[in-house]
Every structure is written in C-alpha cells, then in structure tokens.
C-alpha cells in the first residue's frame, strides 16, 4: 500500500495516564526528542533522512490543528486498536440534517456528561504498568507509520496514526500489539491500514478473545443499554474489581452515547438503527477489503448491521472503517512534502 516509512523519536511521560492524568489506553502524547525527531525513508532499504515537513504546519480535517503542540508533543492514535473509553463527552448531533441551534445545544447539555465505559480505567492502568517496565518518568520510544506523504500521517482530528515501540527486557515491543495480545483493546481497522497491519492485529486479538483476556471477558454486541451514571472519575482510584462490566466496541459506544443523550434531551426520537442511518459511518467487510481494497470493496454503513433488537452482528475484526481525509499544509499554506 505505502512504500515509505516515517519514524519519530521521543519520550512518553507516564504521568499523563489516568488516574494521575487523563490519557487513556489508545491515545498517547509523545514529547519529541528534538529537531531531528522526524525521519523518513521513501522505500524499503533506503536511508532515513531528517524531515522538517511538520514544523509550523497545520492539519486540516474536521478540525484545524497544529501537528506539534506548544509543548513540542504529538498526539498518537494507536493504529489498529480502540480501547474502552475512559472519558467521552458527546457533541450535539445534526437534527433532521441540520446543525443544532443554540437552543438545541442547551437542551442537549442538560443530560450530557463525560461518560466512560467499563474497562476504560482498567485498560489504561494496564498500559501504564506495562510501560513502567521500561523505566520510570519519561519512557524513550519510537513511533512508526507506513506513509508516502505528510498528509497520510495524521487523522482528521490532527492525531498521528501509528505504532509505538519501547524497549523492555532488552527487546523492542510494539505497544499496539501488546494491547491487542493482552485483551485491553478492540481491533479497530481503517482504510488507511495495510493488509499486513490488519492481519497482525486480527491474529493477536483472536488469541486474546479465545482466552477471554481483558475486555473479552465481558465483550458484548448488545447496544440496548446506556448508563448515563457511568462517568469519568478524574483522579479516581483504580478499582479493577468494580470496573469490569459489559463493554461494546468503543466506536459504537460513542454513537450510542450521543444517541442516548439526544433522546433524553427529547431532540430526537426513534430507534438507534434509524439514528445510525441518518448519521452514517462508512465501512467495508474486512474480508472483502483485504482482497479488493477500498476502491473495489462494497461500501456499507453501520446501521445495516444493527437488528431491530439493537444487536450488532459483526465482530469488531469484521469491519474496516473509511478513514476521513486530512491534509497537512506547510508554512507556505501549500501541501507539505517530505
């Protein structure tokens, strides 16, 4: 798919993770190592060269974000995995195809909250403990992603999409793969991923699922319930005995939360299936995507897989979601180049 490779050197501050901080198990802030932190090679076997493509740049997608924040950090969305939500605050959705009015936003705000899923806390502390095996404080790491152009690197929210690697026990460990293998995240695929990347995560998560490790003890396909009392506990105390409960795919939890709040606010009515139909997420069957690719595979929307009794039929590994586009603009306002 992509012949190039970008790697970024930096450190992970362990204090960012809950309960001391607010980072969860699939989004990590990495402090860049310096002006030579970004290195790119355009094909296998080529030499890596330092690139300044992201200095002073802007990622233009659903939001406009600088790829490097004012503390010299990038936010990494761990590719291929989606951990249970530690905190998710829904945003008022479109209503009958129109943006919500100020009055509708005010109504939505009343029942809204910063919601979490069962296992959101436990998966985060599990990742923290794993990273702690590499040391204390700031953990050296390398972030890698297969790309050809700067605009392939970041998602529509300005997050770097890739795998994080650390050194533990004298060996390099892929953090994304560790989460998948130990059952602390669902496999969640996007059309920007290669077949090899998808198949690697499937193999790891299937072993974890069969062993009922981590979240797989209570993974559910039932979208009926939404508990508005299950909220983010800032600086709470880890309580793994009482954290586990039924847990659905995190992407579905975010859609279910928004639907639940909008329904409670009496801004919408009807079924979850119809809500998903009016707010479509585009996806492909994984098997078809792996054979035919994103241009030939048959597109679907999430509502197609929800029954009238709110049961979601595919397993998490069975879908590949369409990656929303983003563009990296350089200091000159033109598309950045390596």
NORDA-V476889 format. One record per run of one state. SS is the DSSP state (a for helix, b for strand, c for the rest). FROM is the first residue (numbers start at 1). LEN is the number of residues. If there is no record, write none. Layout:
# NORDA-V476889
ss->SS from->FROM len->LEN
ss->SS from->FROM len->LEN
This chain:
# NORDA-V476889
ss->c from->1 len->4
ss->b from->5 len->9
ss->a from->14 len->3
ss->b from->17 len->1
ss->c from->18 len->5
ss->b from->23 len->1
ss->c from->24 len->3
ss->b from->27 len->6
ss->c from->33 len->5
ss->b from->38 len->4
ss->c from->42 len->7
ss->b from->49 len->2
ss->c from->51 len->7
ss->b from->58 len->3
ss->c from->61 len->3
ss->b from->64 len->2
ss->c from->66 len->7
ss->b from->73 len->6
ss->c from->79 len->2
ss->b from->81 len->2
ss->c from->83 len->5
ss->b from->88 len->2
ss->c from->90 len->5
ss->b from->95 len->1
ss->c from->96 len->2
ss->b from->98 len->1
ss->c from->99 len->3
ss->a from->102 len->10
ss->c from->112 len->2
ss->b from->114 len->2
ss->c from->116 len->4
ss->a from->120 len->13
ss->c from->133 len->5
ss->b from->138 len->9
ss->c from->147 len->3
ss->a from->150 len->3
ss->c from->153 len->1
ss->b from->154 len->1
ss->c from->155 len->5
ss->b from->160 len->9
ss->c from->169 len->2
ss->b from->171 len->4
ss->a from->175 len->7
ss->c from->182 len->4
ss->b from->186 len->2
ss->c from->188 len->1
ss->b from->189 len->2
ss->c from->191 len->4
ss->a from->195 len->16
ss->c from->211 len->3
ss->a from->214 len->4
ss->c from->218 len->1
ss->b from->219 len->1
ss->c from->220 len->2
ss->b from->222 len->1
ss->c from->223 len->8
ss->b from->231 len->1
ss->c from->232 len->8
ss->a from->240 len->4
ss->c from->244 len->3
ss->b from->247 len->1
ss->c from->248 len->2
ss->a from->250 len->15
ss->c from->265 len->7
ss->a from->272 len->7
ss->c from->279 len->3
ss->b from->282 len->4
ss->a from->286 len->11
ss->c from->297 len->3
ss->b from->300 len->2
ss->a from->302 len->4
ss->b from->306 len->1
ss->c from->307 len->4
ss->b from->311 len->2
ss->c from->313 len->3
ss->a from->316 len->3
ss->b from->319 len->3
ss->c from->322 len->5
ss->b from->327 len->3
ss->c from->330 len->5
ss->b from->335 len->1
ss->c from->336 len->3
